[in-house]
Amino acid sequence: MDQIISGARTVVLVLASNTTINQNDYKIQTSTWAKGHTNVFFLRGSANREVVLEGHTLYLPCEESQENILYKTKVGTAWALKNFDCDFVVRANISCYLDMSKLEDFLTENLDPNFAETGGFIEFYKDMRAGTSELVPFISGAGIFMTRKAALELENLIPGEFVGIPDDIAITEFLASCGVTIRAMKRGNIHYTRIFVPQTYIRAKSSISPELAGKRMLLIHGYLTSGFKKKILFYFKLLGLELKYAFKERDNPIDYLKRNKSTLNSNRLARRSDTRISLRR
């Protein structure tokens, strides 16, 4: 890859692990949207006692496990802030697609680098900790976008205080408690809708068929990097792939409509004139 440029305005940190499907998605990401970009790094746990950068893989001093995602995010973000004079830090995952040609415009349209702001696709969960089933918003962990000032707040996060809480919920709650503004941002949701809508940020994961994420990313990349005629071909290939997996995964029509309604409501939040999200209960 090219020499790392310390002055990159945006740093992208991608959660990675050693599972077979994760490694396959890693290979696809590094051959598509992440290829040739000196500001994209993959976070992995290791037996090292310190942070070690090898190529574009950042090895962190922790066991590679689901429970350590919050720690990896905190330490990886601190490393990015120390080594890059960046305005934005993105924490993504291995099954998402980022259109790097549009990423900085996407960030500046949604977040003000002069303030502590973070955003992403807003989802909701039932918070039972207060003895109620209130729906509380949080930023989906597939893509968490932070200004530098927001990312600096993560240095004070103590992972041990959020044991048993999903990392994306923990990050959202912690940053909100620090006074960081939470904003709703658009996302392509082919994983829910099975309809490809070009966006800067697209979630490609399938919880039922893990291999589908890689297949989607390859076709999405083909679409976004091709001329008009080939775009049409790639679009119909994506359509055919989704129809095939809709039958394979036995989509329930009622569940499908519920997913689409939820997705439309979340993207509607990102289209408001004021995209701030309140976590007050």
Buried (B, 14 or more C-beta within 10 A) or exposed (E): EEEBEEEBBBBBBBBBBEEEBBEBBBEBBBEBBBEEBBBBBBBBBBEEEEBEEEEBBBBBBBEBEEEBBBBBBBBBBBBBBEBBEBBBBBBBBBBBBBBBEBBBEBBBEBBEBEEBBBBBBBBEEEBEEEEEEEEBBBBBBBBBBBBBBBBBBBEEBEBEEBEEBBBBBBBBBBBBEBEBBBBBBBBBBBBBBBEBEEBBBBBBBBEEEBEBBBBBBBBBBBBBBBEEEEBEEBBEBBBEBBEEBEEEBEBEEEEBEEBBEBBEEBBEBBEEEEBEBEBEE
